[in-house]
Amino acid sequence: MTVIKDRFISREEISKLLWGMINDISTHSLSMWLKSKTDDEFVVVPRAFCVLVVSFLERQVPQKEHLLFNSRNVLGQLEEIKRYL
C-alpha cells in the first residue's frame, strides 16, 4: 500500500504565489503551482472526478474478480480512498 506523506511548502513560496498573481488565483493556476512545488507528486482534480473513478472501479471489481490478486484488498483500498474524499 502506498502511504501519502505530507509535503511542506514554505510560507515564502506561498507569499510569492499570492503576490505574483495580478487577479484572483484560478483553481487551474493553483493546481499547476502545487504540482510544480511537489515535483509532480500532487495534483488538484475536481472531487466529482475522483468520486466517479472510485465508483467505476467499485463496479469493476466483481466483474474482474478472477483477474485480481485479492479483490477484498482492492475494495479495502477503494474505501481508504473514499475517506480522503
Secondary structure, DSSP 4 states (H G I P E B T S, - for coil): -PPPPP----HHHHHHHHHH-SSPPPHHHHHHHHHHHTTTS-----HHHHHHHHHHHHHHHHHTGGG-S-HHHHHHHHHHHHHH-
